Amino acid sequence: MQFVTAMFDPVAAQARESALRVRRVGLLISVGYWTVLLIVLSALALLDGWETPGTFAARCVNTVLAVALTVLMARMVTTFSRGSFAAKAWLLVLLTLVVSSAYFVVTFYIFRLFGGNDSPMMLASALRMIVYWFAQFLGWSALLLAHIYHHEVQDRERQLSSLKDQAYGAQMRALRYQINPHFLFNTLNALAALIEERELPKAERMVISLSGFLRSTLALDPLQDITLAEELDIQSRYLEIERERFSDRLTIELDVPEALRSALLPSLILQPLVENAVKHGVGTMDGPTAVRVRAEAEGDVLLVHVENDAPEQPISRQGEGVGLRNVAERLQARFGEAGQLTGAHFGGLFRATIRMPLRTARA
C-alpha cells in the first residue's frame, strides 16, 4: 500500500516532472553550448594555420565528451540536490571543478591519439588548461543555473496561483454556505408560525415548496456563476414560500430587460437581499407591501436593485447585517473593487443595489 501511495503522490510526481524538464533543457543547453565552442575553436585554429583533420576530429570527440559530461552533471544536480537554489549552485561549482580537471586529462590524450599533441604534460601548462576548461564548464553551469532559477520561479508562481485559487474557492464556499442556514432559520420560523396559527394547508404547501427550493439551491456550485434568469427563478421560488406566510400582503414585481437575463452573477447573490426585503418590508408593515427586483446596465456594468416598501420613518434594520455583509464580501472576493453593494432609504422605499461587471453567458 505504501508503494502505491508513493507512486501516486502528487508532490513526488511534480518533483519528477520538474527534474525531467530541467534535464531536457540541460541537454539542449549542452549541445548548443559545446557546438558553438567547437565552431569558435575550430575557426581560430584555421586562422592560426595549425588546424588539421586530426585535430578537428579530436576536437569533435572532445565536444561529444563534454556534452555527455555536462548532461551527467545536470542529472546529478537534479537528482542529488533537493535543497535550495544556493545548494544546487555550490554542488554545480564543485562538479565543474572536478569534471574540468578530468576533462583536461582525457582530452590531452585524445589530442595525442589523433596526432595533434606530441609534447609532454607539464604542470604549469596543465594548470593553465585546467583553469581554461574550468571557465568553459563554468559558463555552461551559469546557463544551467539560470534555467534552474527561472524554472523554480515559474514553479513558485504556479504554486502561489494555485494556493490563491484554493483560498478564493474556500472563501467563496464559506460565504455561500452561510446563506443556506440563514435562509433555513428564517423559513422554519415562518413555518412554525403557520403551525402555531393552525394554518396547516399553508404549512404543508410551504414544506413542499421548501423541499423543492433546497433541492435546487444546494445542488449549485459555489464557484459557478449562473444567469440572472436562473437567479430570478430561484428567488421567485423563495418568494412563493414567503407568500404562503403573508398571503395577499406580499406583491412581487420583476423588471428585468430580456437582454440582461443572460447576464452572469454569483449564485444566490440576491438571496440575502430578497430575504431582507421581505423581513424588513412585509414583516414591519400592516398593509400590502411590494418587493421589486430590477436590473439595468450602465455601459459594461450590471446593476441589480432589490427594493421593498418601507415605513416613511426608517426603523432600525437589526438582523440584516449578516446577510448584507455576506453579499458585500462575496462581491469583493469575486470582483474586487468592481463589485459593490449599496443601500439607501428613500422615504417609503428601501433599495439595495449590487454593482458588478456585466458578463453574459454567450460571451
C-alpha positions in Angstrom: 0.0 0.0 0.0 2.9 2.4 0.8 4.3 1.7 -2.7 1.0 2.6 -4.4 0.7 5.7 -2.3 4.2 6.8 -3.2 3.7 6.2 -6.9 0.6 8.5 -7.0 2.0 11.1 -4.6 1.3 14.4 -6.5 4.2 16.2 -4.8 6.6 13.5 -5.8 5.2 13.4 -9.3 5.6 17.1 -9.6 9.2 16.9 -8.4 9.9 14.2 -11.0 8.4 16.2 -13.8 10.3 19.3 -12.7 13.6 17.3 -12.8 12.8 15.9 -16.2 12.2 19.4 -17.6 15.5 20.6 -16.3 17.3 17.7 -17.7 15.7 18.1 -21.2 16.7 21.8 -21.3 20.1 20.9 -19.8 20.6 18.6 -22.8 19.7 21.4 -25.3 22.0 23.8 -23.5 24.8 21.3 -23.5 24.5 20.6 -27.2 24.2 24.2 -28.2 26.9 25.5 -25.9 29.6 23.0 -26.8 28.7 23.1 -30.5 29.2 26.8 -30.6 32.5 26.4 -28.7 33.6 23.7 -31.3 32.9 26.1 -34.1 34.8 29.0 -32.5 37.8 27.0 -31.5 38.0 25.3 -35.0 37.7 28.7 -36.7 40.5 30.1 -34.5 42.7 27.1 -35.3 42.1 27.6 -39.0 43.0 31.2 -38.8 46.2 30.4 -36.9 47.1 27.8 -39.6 47.6 24.8 -37.4 44.2 23.0 -37.8 44.4 19.6 -39.4 41.9 16.8 -40.0 43.3 15.0 -36.9 43.0 18.0 -34.6 39.4 18.7 -35.9 38.5 15.0 -35.3 40.0 15.2 -31.8 38.0 18.4 -31.1 34.8 16.7 -32.3 35.4 13.7 -30.0 36.1 16.1 -27.1 32.9 18.0 -27.8 30.8 14.8 -27.6 32.6 14.0 -24.3 31.8 17.5 -23.0 28.1 17.1 -23.9 28.0 13.8 -22.1 29.7 15.1 -19.0 27.5 18.2 -18.7 24.3 16.2 -19.2 25.5 13.9 -16.4 26.2 17.0 -14.3 22.7 18.3 -14.9 21.3 14.9 -13.9 23.3 14.8 -10.7 22.2 18.3 -9.7 18.5 17.4 -10.2 18.9 14.0 -8.6 21.0 14.7 -5.5 20.2 18.3 -4.7 16.6 18.7 -3.5 17.5 21.7 -1.4 17.7 25.4 -2.1 19.0 27.1 -5.2 22.2 28.0 -3.4 22.8 24.3 -2.6 22.4 23.5 -6.3 24.8 26.2 -7.3 27.5 25.1 -4.9 27.1 21.4 -6.0 27.4 22.5 -9.6 30.6 24.5 -8.9 32.1 21.6 -7.2 31.2 19.3 -10.0 32.6 21.8 -12.5 36.0 21.8 -10.8 36.2 18.0 -10.7 34.9 17.5 -14.3 37.1 20.2 -15.8 40.2 18.7 -14.3 39.3 15.2 -15.5 38.2 16.6 -18.9 41.6 18.2 -19.4 43.5 14.9 -18.8 41.2 12.9 -21.1 41.3 15.5 -23.9 45.1 15.8 -23.6 45.5 12.1 -24.5 42.7 12.3 -27.1 44.7 15.0 -29.0 47.8 12.9 -28.6 45.9 9.9 -30.0 44.9 11.9 -33.1 48.3 13.3 -33.6 47.5 16.8 -32.5 49.8 17.0 -29.5 53.2 15.4 -29.1 54.5 17.5 -26.2 54.7 16.0 -22.7 52.3 17.2 -20.0 53.9 20.0 -17.9 52.5 21.1 -14.6 52.3 24.8 -15.4 50.6 24.3 -18.8 48.3 21.7 -17.2 47.2 24.1 -14.5 46.5 26.8 -17.2 44.5 24.4 -19.3 42.5 23.2 -16.2 41.7 26.8 -15.4 40.7 27.4 -19.0 38.4 24.4 -19.1 37.0 25.3 -15.7 36.0 28.6 -17.1 34.3 26.9 -20.1 32.4 24.5 -17.9 31.6 27.3 -15.5 30.0 29.2 -18.4 27.8 26.2 -19.2 27.0 25.9 -15.4 25.9 29.6 -15.4 23.4 28.9 -18.2 22.1 25.8 -16.5 21.7 27.7 -13.2 19.9 30.5 -14.9 17.4 28.0 -16.3 17.0 26.2 -12.9 16.4 29.6 -11.3 13.9 30.6 -14.0 12.2 27.2 -13.7 11.9 27.4 -9.8 10.5 30.9 -10.1 7.8 29.6 -12.5 7.1 26.7 -10.2 6.6 29.1 -7.2 4.4 31.3 -9.3 2.3 28.4 -10.3 2.1 27.2 -6.6 1.1 30.7 -5.4 -1.5 30.9 -8.1 -2.8 27.5 -7.1 -2.9 28.5 -3.4 -4.7 31.7 -4.3 -7.3 29.8 -6.3 -7.7 27.4 -3.4 -8.1 30.2 -0.9 -10.5 32.0 -3.1 -12.5 28.8 -3.6 -12.6 28.2 0.2 -13.7 31.7 0.9 -16.4 31.7 -1.7 -17.7 28.3 -0.5 -17.7 29.5 3.1 -19.6 32.7 2.2 -22.1 30.8 0.0 -22.8 28.2 2.7 -23.6 30.9 5.2 -26.7 31.6 3.1 -28.4 28.3 3.5 -28.5 28.1 7.3 -29.5 31.8 7.4 -32.4 31.2 5.0 -33.4 27.9 6.6 -33.6 29.6 10.0 -36.0 32.3 8.7 -38.1 29.9 6.8 -38.5 27.4 9.7 -39.5 30.3 11.9 -42.2 31.2 9.3 -43.3 27.5 9.2 -43.5 27.4 13.0 -45.7 30.5 12.9 -48.1 28.9 10.4 -48.4 25.7 12.5 -49.0 27.8 15.7 -51.8 29.7 13.8 -53.3 26.3 12.7 -52.7 27.2 9.1 -52.0 23.6 8.3 -52.7 23.6 4.5 -50.3 26.6 4.1 -47.7 24.9 6.3 -47.9 21.8 4.1 -47.5 23.8 0.9 -44.6 25.6 2.4 -42.9 22.4 3.4 -43.3 21.1 -0.2 -42.0 24.4 -1.6 -39.1 24.5 0.8 -38.1 21.0 -0.2 -38.0 21.9 -3.9 -36.2 25.2 -3.2 -33.5 23.5 -1.1 -33.1 20.7 -3.7 -32.3 23.3 -6.4 -30.1 25.6 -4.3 -28.0 23.0 -2.5 -27.0 21.5 -5.9 -25.5 24.8 -7.1 -21.7 25.1 -7.3 -20.5 28.0 -5.1 -17.8 28.8 -7.7 -20.1 28.6 -10.7 -21.8 31.7 -11.9 -25.4 31.4 -13.1 -27.5 33.6 -15.3 -29.7 36.4 -14.0 -32.7 34.4 -15.3 -31.8 31.4 -13.3 -31.2 33.5 -10.2 -34.6 35.2 -10.6 -36.2 31.8 -10.9 -34.7 30.7 -7.6 -35.8 33.9 -5.9 -39.3 33.5 -7.3 -39.5 30.1 -5.7 -38.3 31.6 -2.4 -40.9 34.4 -2.6 -43.6 31.8 -3.3 -42.7 30.3 0.1 -43.0 33.6 1.8 -46.3 34.3 0.0 -47.7 31.3 1.9 -46.9 33.1 5.1 -48.0 36.7 4.2 -50.8 35.7 1.8 -52.1 38.7 -0.2 -50.0 41.2 1.7 -46.9 40.4 -0.5 -46.6 41.6 -4.0 -43.7 40.6 -6.2 -42.5 42.7 -9.1 -39.8 41.8 -11.6 -38.4 44.3 -14.0 -35.5 42.8 -15.9 -34.9 43.5 -19.6 -34.7 40.4 -21.8 -31.2 41.4 -22.9 -30.0 41.2 -19.3 -31.5 37.8 -18.5 -28.3 36.1 -19.8 -26.1 38.2 -17.6 -23.9 36.1 -15.3 -23.7 36.6 -11.5 -22.6 34.6 -8.5 -25.3 32.0 -7.5 -27.7 33.1 -4.7 -26.2 36.6 -4.6 -29.7 38.1 -4.4 -30.9 35.7 -1.7 -30.0 37.7 1.4 -31.2 40.9 -0.2 -34.6 39.4 -1.0 -34.8 37.9 2.5 -34.2 41.4 4.0 -36.7 43.0 1.7 -39.4 40.5 2.9 -38.4 40.7 6.6 -38.0 44.5 6.9 -40.7 45.3 4.3 -43.6 43.0 4.7 -42.6 42.0 8.2 -42.8 45.6 9.5 -45.8 46.9 7.7 -49.5 46.1 8.1 -50.8 46.8 4.6 -49.8 45.3 1.2 -46.1 45.6 0.5 -44.2 45.1 -2.7 -40.8 43.5 -3.2 -39.3 44.6 -6.5 -36.2 43.2 -8.4 -34.9 45.5 -11.2 -31.9 45.2 -13.4 -30.2 47.7 -15.7 -26.9 48.1 -17.5 -24.6 51.1 -17.4 -22.1 50.5 -20.1 -20.2 47.4 -19.1 -21.6 47.5 -15.5 -24.6 45.4 -14.3 -26.8 46.9 -11.6 -29.4 44.8 -9.8 -31.8 46.6 -7.4 -33.8 44.9 -4.7 -36.4 47.2 -3.3 -39.2 47.0 -0.7 -41.8 49.3 0.6 -40.8 50.6 4.0 -42.2 52.9 6.6 -41.8 56.6 6.0 -39.6 56.9 9.1 -36.9 54.3 8.7 -36.6 52.0 11.7 -33.6 50.1 12.9 -32.9 47.2 10.5 -31.3 44.9 13.1 -30.6 41.4 12.0 -29.7 42.1 8.3 -26.0 42.7 9.0 -25.0 39.1 8.3 -26.9 38.9 5.0 -25.7 42.2 3.6 -22.1 41.6 4.8 -22.2 38.2 3.1 -23.2 39.8 -0.2 -20.6 42.6 0.1 -17.8 40.1 0.9 -18.7 37.8 -1.9 -18.7 40.7 -4.4 -15.4 41.9 -3.1 -13.8 38.4 -3.3 -15.2 37.8 -6.8 -14.7 41.2 -8.5 -12.5 43.3 -6.2 -13.3 47.0 -6.3 -15.6 46.4 -9.3 -18.1 44.6 -7.1 -20.1 46.8 -4.7 -23.2 46.7 -2.5 -25.0 49.9 -1.5 -28.2 50.5 0.4 -30.3 53.6 0.9 -33.7 54.6 2.3 -35.9 56.9 0.1 -38.9 57.9 2.1 -41.2 55.0 1.8 -38.7 52.8 -0.1 -35.6 50.9 0.8 -33.2 49.9 -2.1 -30.2 47.6 -2.0 -28.1 47.7 -5.2 -25.3 45.4 -6.3 -22.9 46.5 -8.9 -20.6 44.2 -10.8 -19.0 43.8 -14.3 -21.5 42.9 -17.0 -20.8 39.5 -18.4 -23.2 37.3 -20.4 -23.5 33.5 -20.8 -22.8 34.0 -24.6 -19.5 35.9 -24.0 
